[in-house]
Amino acid sequence: DSGVTQTPKHLITATGQRVTLRCSPRSGDLSVYWYQQSLDQGLQFLIQYYNGEERAKGNILERFSAQQFPDLHSELNLSSLELGDSALYFCASSASGTGHYEQYFGPGTRLTVT
Amino acid sequence: TQLLEQSPQFLSIQEGENLTVYCNSSSVFSSLQWYRQEPGEGPVLLVTVVTGGEVKKLKRLTFQFGDARKDSSLHITAAQPGDTGLYLCAGLNTGNQFYFGTGTSLTVIP
C-alpha cells in the first residue's frame, strides 16, 4: 500500500459526459501528479500540483483540468468525454517534487467511455 | 516529447533464467527510475539512479545508468514467478518532469 488513495476505482460513462477523479496523497506529501495510461500511449504525464499551485503541465488536453485543495487532495476533471479517453488514470504523490524525488502511485481509476 | 524506448516489449522466460531489459533515449536525463507494475495496480518504484555509470543492486536485480545518462538497463538473475509484471523506466528531464518508457512486459513461467 503506497498510502495514495484514488476514487472511484472504476468509472463507466458515455461520450460527451463529464467526470471527476479524486486523489488523496500520502500523509505529508505536498506534490500531486496525474498520469494517463493507455495501451497505445503508455504512461503519460498530465499535470503536477505542489501545495495547491500548478507546477508543471504535460500532455493534458484542454478538456481536462485539475486542482489541488488546501487539504492537499486533488481532483482531475474530464469533460466532453470521447471514446479515446478510456484509460487508467493514476495519481502519484511525492514529498517535494524537486530534485531526484520519488513518486508513490495510487491504485488508479479505470475510466471506460462508451 | 522525450521518448524512452524499452526493449524487448515482451519477454517470456522460464524460472531460473537471466534476463536484461533496456531503456534507451536520445535525451539526457538528470536521473532515471525503474518501476514494476502489476495488473490493476499502480507502478511501484524499484530504484533511482543519478550518476552516469552508476550501478545499483537490489537482491537479484542490477540496475545500470549509462555513462552519458541517456540509457539504462535492468538485469534480473535467476528470475522467479514473482518477478512477473510490467517494468517501466522513467527519466527525469531538466524541466523536473518524469517521462516514462514504453514498458517491458515480463512473464516468468514456473
Contacts between the chains, C-beta under 8 A, distances in Angstrom:
chain1	res1	chain2	res2	distance
A	2	B	42	6.6
A	2	B	44	7.4
A	4	B	42	7.5
A	35	B	100	7.8
A	42	B	100	6.0
A	42	B	101	7.4
A	42	B	102	5.3
A	42	B	103	6.0
A	43	B	43	7.3
A	43	B	88	6.5
A	43	B	90	8.0
A	43	B	100	4.0
A	43	B	103	7.7
A	44	B	100	7.5
A	45	B	97	5.7
A	45	B	98	6.4
A	45	B	99	7.0
A	45	B	100	7.6
A	48	B	97	7.4
A	56	B	95	6.7
A	56	B	96	6.6
A	56	B	97	5.4
A	58	B	97	6.3
A	59	B	1	7.6
A	90	B	42	5.3
A	90	B	43	7.6
A	92	B	42	7.4
A	97	B	96	7.2
A	98	B	96	6.3
A	100	B	30	7.3
A	100	B	31	4.5
A	100	B	48	5.8
A	100	B	50	5.5
A	100	B	92	6.8
A	102	B	33	7.7
A	102	B	45	5.7
A	102	B	48	6.6
A	103	B	33	8.0
A	103	B	45	6.8
A	103	B	98	7.0
A	104	B	45	7.3
A	105	B	35	8.0
A	105	B	42	3.2
A	105	B	43	5.1
A	105	B	44	7.2
A	106	B	42	5.4
A	107	B	40	7.5
A	107	B	41	5.8
A	107	B	42	5.5
A	108	B	40	7.7
A	108	B	41	7.3
A	108	B	42	5.5
